[in-house]
Amino acid sequence: MAEKDLSQLSNKKLKKLIADTEEMLVLMKEELEARELRSQHEEVEHLEEHMDEAEHRLGNLKTFLTALFQEMKKR
């Protein structure tokens, strides 16, 4: 709505528009919070998978380092 349009509104209509806008802002904030909370829950649900993958990679690293050190000792 253009500034000119706002200047043409009665005080009553302008107050109604402000109230509607504030209500919509509250609803949008609630939606954003709900989305962020869902996202956090999804990450927590996948945390075990992430930990399993990290353990697997750490195991691979340990195997590699053990082999490397054994090879270095031979020389």
PDB file of N, CA, C and O in Angstrom:
ATOM      1  N   MET A   1       0.853  -1.176   0.000  1.00  0.00           N
ATOM      2  CA  MET A   1       0.000   0.000   0.000  1.00  0.00           C
ATOM      3  C   MET A   1       0.896   1.235   0.000  1.00  0.00           C
ATOM      4  O   MET A   1       1.807   1.341   0.820  1.00  0.00           O
ATOM      5  N   ALA A   2       0.646   2.147  -0.897  1.00  0.00           N
ATOM      6  CA  ALA A   2       1.462   3.341  -1.032  1.00  0.00           C
ATOM      7  C   ALA A   2       1.180   4.318   0.101  1.00  0.00           C
ATOM      8  O   ALA A   2       0.133   4.267   0.747  1.00  0.00           O
ATOM      9  N   GLU A   3       2.144   5.212   0.325  1.00  0.00           N
ATOM     10  CA  GLU A   3       2.003   6.202   1.400  1.00  0.00           C
ATOM     11  C   GLU A   3       0.756   7.053   1.199  1.00  0.00           C
ATOM     12  O   GLU A   3       0.062   7.385   2.160  1.00  0.00           O
ATOM     13  N   LYS A   4       0.472   7.405  -0.058  1.00  0.00           N
ATOM     14  CA  LYS A   4      -0.730   8.191  -0.363  1.00  0.00           C
ATOM     15  C   LYS A   4      -1.982   7.451   0.086  1.00  0.00           C
ATOM     16  O   LYS A   4      -2.903   8.039   0.654  1.00  0.00           O
ATOM     17  N   ASP A   5      -1.996   6.147  -0.182  1.00  0.00           N
ATOM     18  CA  ASP A   5      -3.161   5.345   0.191  1.00  0.00           C
ATOM     19  C   ASP A   5      -3.368   5.371   1.693  1.00  0.00           C
ATOM     20  O   ASP A   5      -4.502   5.454   2.165  1.00  0.00           O
ATOM     21  N   LEU A   6      -2.266   5.300   2.457  1.00  0.00           N
ATOM     22  CA  LEU A   6      -2.378   5.314   3.914  1.00  0.00           C
ATOM     23  C   LEU A   6      -2.932   6.640   4.413  1.00  0.00           C
ATOM     24  O   LEU A   6      -3.715   6.677   5.362  1.00  0.00           O
ATOM     25  N   SER A   7      -2.532   7.699   3.786  1.00  0.00           N
ATOM     26  CA  SER A   7      -3.001   9.016   4.242  1.00  0.00           C
ATOM     27  C   SER A   7      -4.495   9.192   4.005  1.00  0.00           C
ATOM     28  O   SER A   7      -5.128  10.054   4.614  1.00  0.00           O
ATOM     29  N   GLN A   8      -5.050   8.384   3.129  1.00  0.00           N
ATOM     30  CA  GLN A   8      -6.478   8.478   2.830  1.00  0.00           C
ATOM     31  C   GLN A   8      -7.333   7.647   3.785  1.00  0.00           C
ATOM     32  O   GLN A   8      -8.554   7.803   3.826  1.00  0.00           O
ATOM     33  N   LEU A   9      -6.684   6.755   4.563  1.00  0.00           N
ATOM     34  CA  LEU A   9      -7.428   5.883   5.472  1.00  0.00           C
ATOM     35  C   LEU A   9      -7.898   6.651   6.704  1.00  0.00           C
ATOM     36  O   LEU A   9      -7.236   7.573   7.182  1.00  0.00           O
ATOM     37  N   SER A  10      -9.046   6.245   7.192  1.00  0.00           N
ATOM     38  CA  SER A  10      -9.518   6.808   8.454  1.00  0.00           C
ATOM     39  C   SER A  10      -8.662   6.237   9.588  1.00  0.00           C
ATOM     40  O   SER A  10      -7.996   5.216   9.419  1.00  0.00           O
ATOM     41  N   ASN A  11      -8.687   6.894  10.723  1.00  0.00           N
ATOM     42  CA  ASN A  11      -7.936   6.394  11.880  1.00  0.00           C
ATOM     43  C   ASN A  11      -8.381   4.989  12.245  1.00  0.00           C
ATOM     44  O   ASN A  11      -7.556   4.146  12.599  1.00  0.00           O
ATOM     45  N   LYS A  12      -9.667   4.734  12.162  1.00  0.00           N
ATOM     46  CA  LYS A  12     -10.203   3.420  12.504  1.00  0.00           C
ATOM     47  C   LYS A  12      -9.639   2.349  11.564  1.00  0.00           C
ATOM     48  O   LYS A  12      -9.210   1.287  12.015  1.00  0.00           O
ATOM     49  N   LYS A  13      -9.642   2.630  10.269  1.00  0.00           N
ATOM     50  CA  LYS A  13      -9.128   1.662   9.305  1.00  0.00           C
ATOM     51  C   LYS A  13      -7.618   1.476   9.447  1.00  0.00           C
ATOM     52  O   LYS A  13      -7.105   0.367   9.296  1.00  0.00           O
ATOM     53  N   LEU A  14      -6.916   2.566   9.736  1.00  0.00           N
ATOM     54  CA  LEU A  14      -5.475   2.476   9.923  1.00  0.00           C
ATOM     55  C   LEU A  14      -5.143   1.636  11.151  1.00  0.00           C
ATOM     56  O   LEU A  14      -4.221   0.821  11.114  1.00  0.00           O
ATOM     57  N   LYS A  15      -5.888   1.828  12.238  1.00  0.00           N
ATOM     58  CA  LYS A  15      -5.682   1.014  13.440  1.00  0.00           C
ATOM     59  C   LYS A  15      -5.976  -0.452  13.157  1.00  0.00           C
ATOM     60  O   LYS A  15      -5.273  -1.334  13.651  1.00  0.00           O
ATOM     61  N   LYS A  16      -7.012  -0.719  12.363  1.00  0.00           N
ATOM     62  CA  LYS A  16      -7.352  -2.095  12.001  1.00  0.00           C
ATOM     63  C   LYS A  16      -6.229  -2.711  11.178  1.00  0.00           C
ATOM     64  O   LYS A  16      -5.855  -3.863  11.396  1.00  0.00           O
ATOM     65  N   LEU A  17      -5.697  -1.953  10.242  1.00  0.00           N
ATOM     66  CA  LEU A  17      -4.595  -2.429   9.416  1.00  0.00           C
ATOM     67  C   LEU A  17      -3.371  -2.730  10.272  1.00  0.00           C
ATOM     68  O   LEU A  17      -2.704  -3.743  10.061  1.00  0.00           O
ATOM     69  N   ILE A  18      -3.075  -1.878  11.217  1.00  0.00           N
ATOM     70  CA  ILE A  18      -1.948  -2.107  12.127  1.00  0.00           C
ATOM     71  C   ILE A  18      -2.177  -3.372  12.952  1.00  0.00           C
ATOM     72  O   ILE A  18      -1.270  -4.192  13.101  1.00  0.00           O
ATOM     73  N   ALA A  19      -3.379  -3.529  13.484  1.00  0.00           N
ATOM     74  CA  ALA A  19      -3.697  -4.710  14.293  1.00  0.00           C
ATOM     75  C   ALA A  19      -3.574  -5.987  13.459  1.00  0.00           C
ATOM     76  O   ALA A  19      -3.023  -6.986  13.921  1.00  0.00           O
ATOM     77  N   ASP A  20      -4.088  -5.948  12.240  1.00  0.00           N
ATOM     78  CA  ASP A  20      -3.995  -7.115  11.352  1.00  0.00           C
ATOM     79  C   ASP A  20      -2.535  -7.438  11.035  1.00  0.00           C
ATOM     80  O   ASP A  20      -2.138  -8.603  11.015  1.00  0.00           O
ATOM     81  N   THR A  21      -1.754  -6.409  10.792  1.00  0.00           N
ATOM     82  CA  THR A  21      -0.340  -6.594  10.476  1.00  0.00           C
ATOM     83  C   THR A  21       0.410  -7.186  11.664  1.00  0.00           C
ATOM     84  O   THR A  21       1.228  -8.091  11.499  1.00  0.00           O
ATOM     85  N   GLU A  22       0.130  -6.676  12.856  1.00  0.00           N
ATOM     86  CA  GLU A  22       0.779  -7.211  14.060  1.00  0.00           C
ATOM     87  C   GLU A  22       0.389  -8.662  14.299  1.00  0.00           C
ATOM     88  O   GLU A  22       1.221  -9.479  14.693  1.00  0.00           O
ATOM     89  N   GLU A  23      -0.878  -8.978  14.058  1.00  0.00           N
ATOM     90  CA  GLU A  23      -1.342 -10.358  14.215  1.00  0.00           C
ATOM     91  C   GLU A  23      -0.630 -11.273  13.225  1.00  0.00           C
ATOM     92  O   GLU A  23      -0.215 -12.374  13.585  1.00  0.00           O
ATOM     93  N   MET A  24      -0.488 -10.827  11.988  1.00  0.00           N
ATOM     94  CA  MET A  24       0.197 -11.614  10.969  1.00  0.00           C
ATOM     95  C   MET A  24       1.661 -11.794  11.347  1.00  0.00           C
ATOM     96  O   MET A  24       2.225 -12.868  11.139  1.00  0.00           O
ATOM     97  N   LEU A  25       2.278 -10.763  11.897  1.00  0.00           N
ATOM     98  CA  LEU A  25       3.673 -10.851  12.317  1.00  0.00           C
ATOM     99  C   LEU A  25       3.836 -11.893  13.419  1.00  0.00           C
ATOM    100  O   LEU A  25       4.799 -12.660  13.406  1.00  0.00           O
ATOM    101  N   VAL A  26       2.923 -11.927  14.352  1.00  0.00           N
ATOM    102  CA  VAL A  26       2.968 -12.936  15.409  1.00  0.00           C
ATOM    103  C   VAL A  26       2.854 -14.333  14.812  1.00  0.00           C
ATOM    104  O   VAL A  26       3.598 -15.235  15.195  1.00  0.00           O
ATOM    105  N   LEU A  27       1.931 -14.515  13.880  1.00  0.00           N
ATOM    106  CA  LEU A  27       1.754 -15.818  13.232  1.00  0.00           C
ATOM    107  C   LEU A  27       3.006 -16.237  12.458  1.00  0.00           C
ATOM    108  O   LEU A  27       3.399 -17.404  12.490  1.00  0.00           O
ATOM    109  N   MET A  28       3.627 -15.286  11.768  1.00  0.00           N
ATOM    110  CA  MET A  28       4.837 -15.602  11.010  1.00  0.00           C
ATOM    111  C   MET A  28       5.983 -15.977  11.947  1.00  0.00           C
ATOM    112  O   MET A  28       6.753 -16.889  11.645  1.00  0.00           O
ATOM    113  N   LYS A  29       6.104 -15.286  13.074  1.00  0.00           N
ATOM    114  CA  LYS A  29       7.157 -15.615  14.047  1.00  0.00           C
ATOM    115  C   LYS A  29       6.930 -17.009  14.641  1.00  0.00           C
ATOM    116  O   LYS A  29       7.875 -17.774  14.828  1.00  0.00           O
ATOM    117  N   GLU A  30       5.667 -17.326  14.932  1.00  0.00           N
ATOM    118  CA  GLU A  30       5.352 -18.652  15.456  1.00  0.00           C
ATOM    119  C   GLU A  30       5.696 -19.733  14.437  1.00  0.00           C
ATOM    120  O   GLU A  30       6.235 -20.779  14.800  1.00  0.00           O
ATOM    121  N   GLU A  31       5.391 -19.490  13.173  1.00  0.00           N
ATOM    122  CA  GLU A  31       5.706 -20.445  12.116  1.00  0.00           C
ATOM    123  C   GLU A  31       7.216 -20.637  11.999  1.00  0.00           C
ATOM    124  O   GLU A  31       7.692 -21.764  11.866  1.00  0.00           O
ATOM    125  N   LEU A  32       7.956 -19.553  12.049  1.00  0.00           N
ATOM    126  CA  LEU A  32       9.411 -19.632  11.962  1.00  0.00           C
ATOM    127  C   LEU A  32       9.979 -20.431  13.136  1.00  0.00           C
ATOM    128  O   LEU A  32      10.853 -21.278  12.948  1.00  0.00           O
ATOM    129  N   GLU A  33       9.487 -20.166  14.336  1.00  0.00           N
ATOM    130  CA  GLU A  33       9.951 -20.913  15.515  1.00  0.00           C
ATOM    131  C   GLU A  33       9.638 -22.400  15.378  1.00  0.00           C
ATOM    132  O   GLU A  33      10.466 -23.247  15.712  1.00  0.00           O
ATOM    133  N   ALA A  34       8.437 -22.714  14.885  1.00  0.00           N
ATOM    134  CA  ALA A  34       8.053 -24.116  14.709  1.00  0.00           C
ATOM    135  C   ALA A  34       8.954 -24.799  13.685  1.00  0.00           C
ATOM    136  O   ALA A  34       9.349 -25.948  13.881  1.00  0.00           O
ATOM    137  N   ARG A  35       9.283 -24.109  12.597  1.00  0.00           N
ATOM    138  CA  ARG A  35      10.170 -24.673  11.577  1.00  0.00           C
ATOM    139  C   ARG A  35      11.560 -24.922  12.149  1.00  0.00           C
ATOM    140  O   ARG A  35      12.157 -25.974  11.919  1.00  0.00           O
ATOM    141  N   GLU A  36      12.068 -23.948  12.896  1.00  0.00           N
ATOM    142  CA  GLU A  36      13.402 -24.097  13.475  1.00  0.00           C
ATOM    143  C   GLU A  36      13.433 -25.253  14.474  1.00  0.00           C
ATOM    144  O   GLU A  36      14.411 -25.997  14.533  1.00  0.00           O
ATOM    145  N   LEU A  37      12.373 -25.402  15.251  1.00  0.00           N
ATOM    146  CA  LEU A  37      12.296 -26.499  16.215  1.00  0.00           C
ATOM    147  C   LEU A  37      12.243 -27.841  15.500  1.00  0.00           C
ATOM    148  O   LEU A  37      12.907 -28.791  15.915  1.00  0.00           O
ATOM    149  N   ARG A  38      11.451 -27.928  14.418  1.00  0.00           N
ATOM    150  CA  ARG A  38      11.406 -29.171  13.637  1.00  0.00           C
ATOM    151  C   ARG A  38      12.775 -29.499  13.068  1.00  0.00           C
ATOM    152  O   ARG A  38      13.199 -30.654  13.073  1.00  0.00           O
ATOM    153  N   SER A  39      13.453 -28.492  12.585  1.00  0.00           N
ATOM    154  CA  SER A  39      14.783 -28.695  12.018  1.00  0.00           C
ATOM    155  C   SER A  39      15.745 -29.227  13.074  1.00  0.00           C
ATOM    156  O   SER A  39      16.535 -30.130  12.798  1.00  0.00           O
ATOM    157  N   GLN A  40      15.682 -28.674  14.277  1.00  0.00           N
ATOM    158  CA  GLN A  40      16.536 -29.149  15.369  1.00  0.00           C
ATOM    159  C   GLN A  40      16.217 -30.593  15.723  1.00  0.00           C
ATOM    160  O   GLN A  40      17.123 -31.394  15.954  1.00  0.00           O
ATOM    161  N   HIS A  41      14.940 -30.925  15.765  1.00  0.00           N
ATOM    162  CA  HIS A  41      14.544 -32.302  16.081  1.00  0.00           C
ATOM    163  C   HIS A  41      15.048 -33.271  15.010  1.00  0.00           C
ATOM    164  O   HIS A  41      15.496 -34.374  15.322  1.00  0.00           O
ATOM    165  N   GLU A  42      14.972 -32.852  13.756  1.00  0.00           N
ATOM    166  CA  GLU A  42      15.460 -33.711  12.673  1.00  0.00           C
ATOM    167  C   GLU A  42      16.960 -33.942  12.803  1.00  0.00           C
ATOM    168  O   GLU A  42      17.436 -35.055  12.579  1.00  0.00           O
ATOM    169  N   GLU A  43      17.701 -32.914  13.159  1.00  0.00           N
ATOM    170  CA  GLU A  43      19.147 -33.061  13.332  1.00  0.00           C
ATOM    171  C   GLU A  43      19.461 -34.001  14.494  1.00  0.00           C
ATOM    172  O   GLU A  43      20.375 -34.821  14.404  1.00  0.00           O
ATOM    173  N   VAL A  44      18.716 -33.882  15.566  1.00  0.00           N
ATOM    174  CA  VAL A  44      18.929 -34.758  16.721  1.00  0.00           C
ATOM    175  C   VAL A  44      18.623 -36.202  16.335  1.00  0.00           C
ATOM    176  O   VAL A  44      19.333 -37.123  16.739  1.00  0.00           O
ATOM    177  N   GLU A  45      17.558 -36.394  15.547  1.00  0.00           N
ATOM    178  CA  GLU A  45      17.205 -37.743  15.112  1.00  0.00           C
ATOM    179  C   GLU A  45      18.314 -38.362  14.261  1.00  0.00           C
ATOM    180  O   GLU A  45      18.499 -39.579  14.275  1.00  0.00           O
ATOM    181  N   HIS A  46      19.041 -37.542  13.530  1.00  0.00           N
ATOM    182  CA  HIS A  46      20.117 -38.042  12.675  1.00  0.00           C
ATOM    183  C   HIS A  46      21.475 -38.035  13.371  1.00  0.00           C
ATOM    184  O   HIS A  46      22.483 -38.421  12.780  1.00  0.00           O
ATOM    185  N   LEU A  47      21.496 -37.599  14.621  1.00  0.00           N
ATOM    186  CA  LEU A  47      22.762 -37.500  15.339  1.00  0.00           C
ATOM    187  C   LEU A  47      23.446 -38.855  15.457  1.00  0.00           C
ATOM    188  O   LEU A  47      24.664 -38.951  15.306  1.00  0.00           O
ATOM    189  N   GLU A  48      22.676 -39.898  15.724  1.00  0.00           N
ATOM    190  CA  GLU A  48      23.269 -41.229  15.858  1.00  0.00           C
ATOM    191  C   GLU A  48      23.939 -41.658  14.556  1.00  0.00           C
ATOM    192  O   GLU A  48      25.016 -42.254  14.571  1.00  0.00           O
ATOM    193  N   GLU A  49      23.298 -41.353  13.437  1.00  0.00           N
ATOM    194  CA  GLU A  49      23.895 -41.681  12.137  1.00  0.00           C
ATOM    195  C   GLU A  49      25.204 -40.917  11.944  1.00  0.00           C
ATOM    196  O   GLU A  49      26.192 -41.472  11.464  1.00  0.00           O
ATOM    197  N   HIS A  50      25.200 -39.645  12.320  1.00  0.00           N
ATOM    198  CA  HIS A  50      26.419 -38.841  12.202  1.00  0.00           C
ATOM    199  C   HIS A  50      27.535 -39.402  13.082  1.00  0.00           C
ATOM    200  O   HIS A  50      28.696 -39.450  12.676  1.00  0.00           O
ATOM    201  N   MET A  51      27.173 -39.821  14.277  1.00  0.00           N
ATOM    202  CA  MET A  51      28.165 -40.375  15.198  1.00  0.00           C
ATOM    203  C   MET A  51      28.714 -41.696  14.665  1.00  0.00           C
ATOM    204  O   MET A  51      29.915 -41.947  14.757  1.00  0.00           O
ATOM    205  N   ASP A  52      27.855 -42.535  14.116  1.00  0.00           N
ATOM    206  CA  ASP A  52      28.304 -43.804  13.533  1.00  0.00           C
ATOM    207  C   ASP A  52      29.295 -43.543  12.397  1.00  0.00           C
ATOM    208  O   ASP A  52      30.324 -44.211  12.291  1.00  0.00           O
ATOM    209  N   GLU A  53      28.975 -42.573  11.559  1.00  0.00           N
ATOM    210  CA  GLU A  53      29.859 -42.233  10.446  1.00  0.00           C
ATOM    211  C   GLU A  53      31.202 -41.710  10.963  1.00  0.00           C
ATOM    212  O   GLU A  53      32.253 -42.058  10.424  1.00  0.00           O
ATOM    213  N   ALA A  54      31.168 -40.884  11.996  1.00  0.00           N
ATOM    214  CA  ALA A  54      32.404 -40.348  12.573  1.00  0.00           C
ATOM    215  C   ALA A  54      33.247 -41.476  13.175  1.00  0.00           C
ATOM    216  O   ALA A  54      34.466 -41.497  13.011  1.00  0.00           O
ATOM    217  N   GLU A  55      32.599 -42.407  13.867  1.00  0.00           N
ATOM    218  CA  GLU A  55      33.321 -43.546  14.438  1.00  0.00           C
ATOM    219  C   GLU A  55      33.957 -44.385  13.336  1.00  0.00           C
ATOM    220  O   GLU A  55      35.094 -44.837  13.477  1.00  0.00           O
ATOM    221  N   HIS A  56      33.241 -44.590  12.258  1.00  0.00           N
ATOM    222  CA  HIS A  56      33.759 -45.372  11.132  1.00  0.00           C
ATOM    223  C   HIS A  56      34.995 -44.689  10.534  1.00  0.00           C
ATOM    224  O   HIS A  56      36.003 -45.337  10.254  1.00  0.00           O
ATOM    225  N   ARG A  57      34.898 -43.379  10.348  1.00  0.00           N
ATOM    226  CA  ARG A  57      36.026 -42.642   9.783  1.00  0.00           C
ATOM    227  C   ARG A  57      37.217 -42.642  10.734  1.00  0.00           C
ATOM    228  O   ARG A  57      38.366 -42.744  10.305  1.00  0.00           O
ATOM    229  N   LEU A  58      36.936 -42.527  12.016  1.00  0.00           N
ATOM    230  CA  LEU A  58      38.014 -42.567  13.004  1.00  0.00           C
ATOM    231  C   LEU A  58      38.686 -43.935  12.984  1.00  0.00           C
ATOM    232  O   LEU A  58      39.908 -44.032  13.095  1.00  0.00           O
ATOM    233  N   GLY A  59      37.896 -44.984  12.844  1.00  0.00           N
ATOM    234  CA  GLY A  59      38.446 -46.337  12.742  1.00  0.00           C
ATOM    235  C   GLY A  59      39.356 -46.471  11.533  1.00  0.00           C
ATOM    236  O   GLY A  59      40.428 -47.070  11.612  1.00  0.00           O
ATOM    237  N   ASN A  60      38.917 -45.907  10.412  1.00  0.00           N
ATOM    238  CA  ASN A  60      39.751 -45.934   9.205  1.00  0.00           C
ATOM    239  C   ASN A  60      41.053 -45.174   9.422  1.00  0.00           C
ATOM    240  O   ASN A  60      42.113 -45.619   8.981  1.00  0.00           O
ATOM    241  N   LEU A  61      40.979 -44.053  10.086  1.00  0.00           N
ATOM    242  CA  LEU A  61      42.173 -43.262  10.356  1.00  0.00           C
ATOM    243  C   LEU A  61      43.134 -44.032  11.263  1.00  0.00           C
ATOM    244  O   LEU A  61      44.343 -44.051  11.032  1.00  0.00           O
ATOM    245  N   LYS A  62      42.579 -44.664  12.294  1.00  0.00           N
ATOM    246  CA  LYS A  62      43.422 -45.447  13.205  1.00  0.00           C
ATOM    247  C   LYS A  62      44.108 -46.593  12.457  1.00  0.00           C
ATOM    248  O   LYS A  62      45.291 -46.856  12.669  1.00  0.00           O
ATOM    249  N   THR A  63      43.368 -47.264  11.591  1.00  0.00           N
ATOM    250  CA  THR A  63      43.935 -48.364  10.803  1.00  0.00           C
ATOM    251  C   THR A  63      45.069 -47.841   9.922  1.00  0.00           C
ATOM    252  O   THR A  63      46.134 -48.454   9.842  1.00  0.00           O
ATOM    253  N   PHE A  64      44.838 -46.729   9.274  1.00  0.00           N
ATOM    254  CA  PHE A  64      45.855 -46.141   8.411  1.00  0.00           C
ATOM    255  C   PHE A  64      47.098 -45.750   9.210  1.00  0.00           C
ATOM    256  O   PHE A  64      48.221 -46.060   8.812  1.00  0.00           O
ATOM    257  N   LEU A  65      46.889 -45.066  10.342  1.00  0.00           N
ATOM    258  CA  LEU A  65      48.037 -44.629  11.148  1.00  0.00           C
ATOM    259  C   LEU A  65      48.821 -45.817  11.703  1.00  0.00           C
ATOM    260  O   LEU A  65      50.051 -45.788  11.748  1.00  0.00           O
ATOM    261  N   THR A  66      48.110 -46.853  12.122  1.00  0.00           N
ATOM    262  CA  THR A  66      48.787 -48.053  12.624  1.00  0.00           C
ATOM    263  C   THR A  66      49.655 -48.656  11.526  1.00  0.00           C
ATOM    264  O   THR A  66      50.810 -49.002  11.772  1.00  0.00           O
ATOM    265  N   ALA A  67      49.122 -48.782  10.345  1.00  0.00           N
ATOM    266  CA  ALA A  67      49.868 -49.342   9.220  1.00  0.00           C
ATOM    267  C   ALA A  67      51.050 -48.450   8.890  1.00  0.00           C
ATOM    268  O   ALA A  67      52.144 -48.936   8.605  1.00  0.00           O
ATOM    269  N   LEU A  68      50.827 -47.150   8.930  1.00  0.00           N
ATOM    270  CA  LEU A  68      51.901 -46.203   8.626  1.00  0.00           C
ATOM    271  C   LEU A  68      53.055 -46.332   9.641  1.00  0.00           C
ATOM    272  O   LEU A  68      54.223 -46.400   9.257  1.00  0.00           O
ATOM    273  N   PHE A  69      52.711 -46.363  10.928  1.00  0.00           N
ATOM    274  CA  PHE A  69      53.742 -46.479  11.953  1.00  0.00           C
ATOM    275  C   PHE A  69      54.488 -47.823  11.857  1.00  0.00           C
ATOM    276  O   PHE A  69      55.703 -47.873  12.049  1.00  0.00           O
ATOM    277  N   GLN A  70      53.773 -48.884  11.566  1.00  0.00           N
ATOM    278  CA  GLN A  70      54.421 -50.191  11.399  1.00  0.00           C
ATOM    279  C   GLN A  70      55.393 -50.143  10.219  1.00  0.00           C
ATOM    280  O   GLN A  70      56.493 -50.691  10.293  1.00  0.00           O
ATOM    281  N   GLU A  71      54.996 -49.505   9.162  1.00  0.00           N
ATOM    282  CA  GLU A  71      55.855 -49.400   7.988  1.00  0.00           C
ATOM    283  C   GLU A  71      57.093 -48.546   8.290  1.00  0.00           C
ATOM    284  O   GLU A  71      58.193 -48.830   7.816  1.00  0.00           O
ATOM    285  N   MET A  72      56.887 -47.503   9.083  1.00  0.00           N
ATOM    286  CA  MET A  72      58.019 -46.634   9.438  1.00  0.00           C
ATOM    287  C   MET A  72      59.006 -47.376  10.335  1.00  0.00           C
ATOM    288  O   MET A  72      60.213 -47.170  10.213  1.00  0.00           O
ATOM    289  N   LYS A  73      58.524 -48.231  11.226  1.00  0.00           N
ATOM    290  CA  LYS A  73      59.383 -48.991  12.120  1.00  0.00           C
ATOM    291  C   LYS A  73      60.253 -49.975  11.340  1.00  0.00           C
ATOM    292  O   LYS A  73      61.380 -50.263  11.742  1.00  0.00           O
ATOM    293  N   LYS A  74      59.739 -50.483  10.243  1.00  0.00           N
ATOM    294  CA  LYS A  74      60.470 -51.455   9.434  1.00  0.00           C
ATOM    295  C   LYS A  74      61.682 -50.797   8.768  1.00  0.00           C
ATOM    296  O   LYS A  74      62.645 -51.491   8.439  1.00  0.00           O
ATOM    297  N   ARG A  75      61.659 -49.550   8.574  1.00  0.00           N
ATOM    298  CA  ARG A  75      62.723 -48.858   7.849  1.00  0.00           C
ATOM    299  C   ARG A  75      63.804 -48.437   8.752  1.00  0.00           C
ATOM    300  O   ARG A  75      64.783 -47.839   8.306  1.00  0.00           O
TER     301      ARG A  75
END
